[in-house]
Amino acid sequence: NLNDDKPLSREASESSHVLILDSLPDILTGRLIGCAVRCTDRSGSVYEKLSWLIGADQ
């Protein structure tokens, strides 16, 4: 799949972003969360993950 010439589908792109968020240290995730929400608030899976992270902090 890494050598596939097709552009990433929206679903694949969202999954990659969620994996990146999962791998971030908590402090970095907290610092990035505001920007990340603004950038991804229309993509369901990413938004759900970010909402869960925000909810866990509140």
Order of alpha helices (4+ residues) and beta strands (2+ residues): alpha-alpha-alpha
